[in-house]
């Protein structure tokens, strides 16, 4: 079997690390963002590591477990990696919910960081 392209290795490695950190100790996610990073969480925007970490730390659950069902990774013309993730999550005693998340990863000082992050639960409100 042929080796995965470099962008696939970078993207899948990042995704595995991100959700492992998210599920065990969200504070450690700070190392994956920069002061220029942007997060959109359920339509609400945050810019900069401090604002992003304030949001992620304030999420109203004690425990969470992510299960990744699909992930796709693309190289970008400016040597970044775009990753799209689909999966399910279970927070505390809530029902299992689907989610989608997109990351734009950039190599800064020989370290891959998340410059852009967009998250949505897979909820459908057909009455709206």
VENURFEN-V465742 format. One record per helix or strand. SS is the DSSP state (hx for helix, st for strand). FROM is the first residue (numbers start at 1). TO is the last residue. If there is no record, write none. Layout:
[[SS | FROM | TO] [SS | FROM | TO]]
This chain:
[[hx | 6 | 24] [hx | 26 | 32] [st | 33 | 41] [st | 44 | 47] [hx | 49 | 57] [st | 64 | 75] [st | 81 | 91] [st | 97 | 108] [st | 111 | 121]]
